[in-house]
Amino acid sequence: MSQLSNLSPYEQFLRDTFHADDPALEQLQVQAEKAGLPAISIGPEQGKFLQVLIQLTGARKVLEIGCLGGYSGAWMARALPADGKLIGLELDEKHAAFTRGQWASLGFDGKTEVRVGPALETLPGLADEAPFDLIFIDADKNNYPAYLEWALRYSRPGTVILGDNVSMGGGLVDPDRQQNGGIRGMRNFAEQMGRDERLVSTVIPYPDGIAMAVVK
Ligand SMILES: C[S@@+](CC[C@H](N)C(=O)[O-])C[C@H]1O[C@@H](n2cnc3c(N)ncnc32)[C@H](O)[C@@H]1O
């Protein structure tokens, strides 16, 4: 299950035509639901988008902050070359264990790794793995501005940085929701991404806003 489950006829057409999940990834989502994981992963549209980006840029080293059940990571690991590496950071031990199991059964054992703990505590330990070619931020919203700083530290010119949920279901621009910590974090993140002179950035508004930047 992903954030986007009620599709319009056009969205359904696009999903069927360009972004169909394969049975193994669909099965991952079914297992995640059975295991009681929240249905807050990206959808196949974003998974395919991440794959295209990885292949377009020739990315070999990818960092994901927020794995949940490993769905977005599975899309990315599939796009990586045999000697590529995906490191996922995940707070929740149960999510991390589920992700490890899924990635192993999909055959990604050699090229994926999950590190457990609050990302702000695990990020400092990644200095030897940097720079990354692509960094996907999809975790706790109030910490996105700090994650962006880490992403910049762990980048090189050409690194692609992405952050999901810059819309927050419209909350980013809803005057009644500006006191919410997650909304404030995402708004700060969006403003940093959009204005940072070290980045060339844009946003894909659909379905909940993926901010995307390339490091100059
Ligand atoms: C939206 S889900 C990630 C979805 C996943 N990227 C996907 O699309 O398949 C957010 C994940 O971030 C994790 N998370 C929350 N706070 C975190 C933190 N401080 N450090 C690392 N992970 C965190 C949550 O446990 C959850 O699994």
The ligand as an SDF file (V2000), in Angstrom:
LIG
                    3D

 27 29  0  0  0  0  0  0  0  0999 V2000
    7.5180    7.2350    4.9550 C   0  0  0  0  0  0  0  0  0  0  0  0
    8.3240    5.9060    5.7230 S   0  0  0  0  0  0  0  0  0  0  0  0
    9.5480    5.4500    4.5220 C   0  0  0  0  0  0  0  0  0  0  0  0
    8.9460    4.8110    3.3020 C   0  0  0  0  0  0  0  0  0  0  0  0
    9.9570    4.1520    2.3860 C   0  0  0  0  0  0  0  0  0  0  0  0
   10.9500    5.1200    1.9540 N   0  0  0  0  0  0  0  0  0  0  0  0
    9.2220    3.6340    1.1710 C   0  0  0  0  0  0  0  0  0  0  0  0
    8.7420    4.4610    0.3830 O   0  0  0  0  0  0  0  0  0  0  0  0
    9.1300    2.3980    1.0120 O   0  0  0  0  0  0  0  0  0  0  0  0
    9.2870    6.6860    6.9500 C   0  0  0  0  0  0  0  0  0  0  0  0
   10.2250    5.7600    7.7230 C   0  0  0  0  0  0  0  0  0  0  0  0
   11.1430    6.5890    8.4360 O   0  0  0  0  0  0  0  0  0  0  0  0
   11.4140    5.9790    9.6640 C   0  0  0  0  0  0  0  0  0  0  0  0
   11.9030    7.0100   10.5910 N   0  0  0  0  0  0  0  0  0  0  0  0
   11.1840    7.8790   11.3340 C   0  0  0  0  0  0  0  0  0  0  0  0
   11.9920    8.6470   12.0700 N   0  0  0  0  0  0  0  0  0  0  0  0
   13.2510    8.2680   11.7780 C   0  0  0  0  0  0  0  0  0  0  0  0
   14.5360    8.6790   12.2280 C   0  0  0  0  0  0  0  0  0  0  0  0
   14.6730    9.6400   13.1390 N   0  0  0  0  0  0  0  0  0  0  0  0
   15.6140    8.0640   11.7120 N   0  0  0  0  0  0  0  0  0  0  0  0
   15.4850    7.0760   10.7880 C   0  0  0  0  0  0  0  0  0  0  0  0
   14.3040    6.6460   10.3260 N   0  0  0  0  0  0  0  0  0  0  0  0
   13.2020    7.2230   10.8160 C   0  0  0  0  0  0  0  0  0  0  0  0
   10.0720    5.3900   10.0870 C   0  0  0  0  0  0  0  0  0  0  0  0
   10.2500    4.3690   11.0680 O   0  0  0  0  0  0  0  0  0  0  0  0
    9.5280    4.8830    8.7570 C   0  0  0  0  0  0  0  0  0  0  0  0
    9.8740    3.5430    8.5830 O   0  0  0  0  0  0  0  0  0  0  0  0
  1  2  1  0
  2  3  1  0
  2 10  1  0
  3  4  1  0
  4  5  1  0
  5  6  1  0
  5  7  1  0
  7  8  2  0
  7  9  1  0
 10 11  1  0
 11 12  1  0
 11 26  1  0
 12 13  1  0
 13 14  1  0
 13 24  1  0
 14 15  1  0
 14 23  1  0
 15 16  2  0
 16 17  1  0
 17 18  1  0
 17 23  2  0
 18 19  1  0
 18 20  2  0
 20 21  1  0
 21 22  2  0
 22 23  1  0
 24 25  1  0
 24 26  1  0
 26 27  1  0
M  CHG  2   2   1   9  -1
M  END
$$$$
